[in-house]
Amino acid sequence: MGRSSELFVIAALMLLVFSLIARFISPSALGISITWRGTGYVLPPGSISIALATLMCFFATIYSLWMLPFNRTATLLHFGLTALGILVFWVAFYLTPNSRAAVSTVFAAPAAVLLAQSIFVWNLFHAVFRMPRLHG
């Protein structure tokens, strides 16, 4: 399963490089605004990329565990849907920030990425239950 974990590491590295480049792409105060308990917060694109890279490193760590027999197809599907959702999110965020479709996509893509994480949870539970047991 080493190759699958490497895909997540490569995606994390790409997100980290993007977080460095994001400062030059949009030097304005462009970001994702969140209101929580009456206070507004703006998350810059670099911070969002670093958080996503951290999430990708978490998945790479779990998938690199040699003792868990992960389903390779589910792992690749998890990676593909997660990477596609992140890519669609950033394209919609930067290319067309004023269109109604892009705003909808900016909110729908993270929801799709979160839904794709159910594949990871399913794959992890199946791997834990299929793990060889030591009989003592």
C-alpha positions in Angstrom: 0.0 0.0 0.0 3.1 2.2 -0.1 2.2 3.7 -3.4 -1.1 5.0 -2.3 0.4 6.8 0.7 2.9 8.4 -1.6 0.1 9.9 -3.7 -1.2 11.7 -0.6 2.3 12.9 0.3 2.8 14.3 -3.2 -0.6 16.1 -3.0 0.4 17.5 0.4 3.7 18.8 -1.1 1.8 20.4 -4.0 -0.6 22.1 -1.5 2.3 23.4 0.5 3.9 24.8 -2.7 0.6 26.3 -3.6 0.4 28.0 -0.2 3.7 29.7 -0.9 2.6 30.8 -4.4 -0.9 31.9 -3.1 0.7 35.0 -1.6 1.7 36.2 -5.0 -1.4 35.1 -6.8 -3.7 37.2 -4.7 -1.9 39.8 -2.5 -5.3 41.3 -1.7 -7.4 40.3 1.3 -9.0 37.5 -0.6 -10.0 34.6 1.6 -12.8 32.5 2.9 -14.9 34.3 5.5 -16.6 32.5 8.3 -19.0 33.9 10.9 -19.0 32.2 14.3 -21.0 33.5 17.3 -21.3 36.9 15.8 -17.6 37.3 15.0 -16.3 37.2 11.5 -13.0 35.5 10.5 -11.2 35.5 7.2 -9.0 32.5 6.4 -6.3 33.3 3.8 -5.7 30.8 1.0 -2.3 29.9 2.3 -3.8 28.8 5.7 -6.4 26.7 4.0 -3.8 25.0 1.8 -1.7 24.2 4.9 -4.7 22.7 6.7 -5.5 20.6 3.6 -1.8 19.5 3.3 -2.0 18.5 7.0 -5.1 16.4 6.3 -3.4 14.7 3.3 -0.3 13.9 5.5 -2.7 12.3 8.1 -4.1 10.1 5.4 -0.6 9.2 4.1 0.4 8.2 7.6 -2.6 6.0 8.1 -2.3 4.4 4.6 1.4 3.7 5.1 0.7 1.4 8.1 1.9 -2.0 6.8 -0.1 -4.1 9.2 -3.5 -2.9 7.9 -4.7 -4.6 4.7 -6.4 -1.6 3.0 -8.5 -2.1 -0.1 -6.4 -0.6 -2.9 -9.4 0.4 -5.0 -11.1 2.2 -2.1 -7.8 4.0 -1.3 -7.3 5.2 -4.9 -11.0 6.3 -5.0 -10.6 8.1 -1.8 -7.5 9.9 -3.1 -9.0 10.7 -6.5 -12.2 12.2 -5.1 -10.4 14.1 -2.4 -7.9 15.6 -4.9 -10.6 16.4 -7.4 -12.7 18.1 -4.8 -9.7 20.2 -3.6 -8.8 21.1 -7.2 -12.4 22.1 -8.1 -12.5 24.2 -4.9 -9.4 26.2 -5.8 -10.2 26.6 -9.4 -13.7 28.0 -8.5 -12.1 30.2 -5.8 -9.6 31.9 -8.0 -11.0 31.9 -11.5 -14.5 33.2 -11.1 -15.0 34.7 -7.7 -17.9 36.9 -8.7 -20.1 34.3 -10.5 -23.0 32.6 -8.8 -21.9 29.2 -10.0 -18.4 29.6 -8.6 -19.8 30.6 -5.2 -21.9 27.5 -5.2 -18.9 25.4 -6.2 -16.8 26.9 -3.5 -19.3 25.7 -0.9 -20.2 22.4 -2.7 -16.6 21.2 -3.2 -15.7 21.0 0.5 -19.0 19.1 1.1 -18.0 16.6 -1.6 -14.6 16.3 -0.1 -16.1 15.6 3.4 -18.4 13.0 1.8 -15.4 11.3 0.2 -13.9 10.9 3.6 -16.6 8.3 4.3 -14.7 6.1 1.9 -11.6 6.4 4.2 -13.6 5.6 7.3 -15.2 2.5 5.6 -11.8 1.4 4.3 -10.2 1.9 7.8 -12.9 -0.1 9.6 -12.6 -3.0 7.1 -8.8 -3.0 7.3 -8.9 -3.2 11.1 -11.4 -6.0 11.1 -9.5 -7.9 8.4 -6.2 -7.5 10.2 -4.5 -10.8 11.1 -5.0 -11.6 14.8 -2.3 -13.2 17.0 -3.6 -16.2 18.8 -2.0 -16.7 22.1 
